[in-house]
């Protein structure tokens, strides 16, 4: 009888310890990998990344203007093709550009 109670205690203690390790592991994991990535970039890399985002946004804007000028009407899902809606490529790039801009300001850099 005492053997069973000892093994039950060991199981309970083991499960409890694994739970604590899991909670500590999750608490120490960086929940924002973008911030870690930006902080790890050198000044030159960060400025280059900012310019790359701007260049892609200009390409998207030019493509949108060209499609408007040509009167292009796509037959497929209109919302999925619009780059500036929430979740679209341009929207995501603008969010990234804002974060990069804040990191540049934090480092006192101008693109």
Phi, psi and omega in degrees: 000318181291331177297317179295320181291326177292317180293324176296319178297318179297319179295315180298316180295318179297314179297318179299315180294320177296323176297317179296316179298319180295317180294316179294320179298318179289326182290330182268351179286134179291121182276356181231086182294334179296318179297319178296318180296316180294319181295331182279345181286146173286169180301317181295318179296320181295317178295318178297319178298318178299314180293324177297319177296315179299318180297317180294321177297321177296321178297317179296315179298318179296318178297323178292318178296318180298318180294321178295318181296322182279348182072030182292129175239119179274142183273346182271190184303113183295316184295324180291336181268350181277117186286340187262004176283162178300126182097349178284168183298313182295321178299314180297320179295322178294324177295316178296317181300321178297317179293320178295320179298319177295321178293321177297318178295320179299325180270002183060043179248150175239131181287000000 
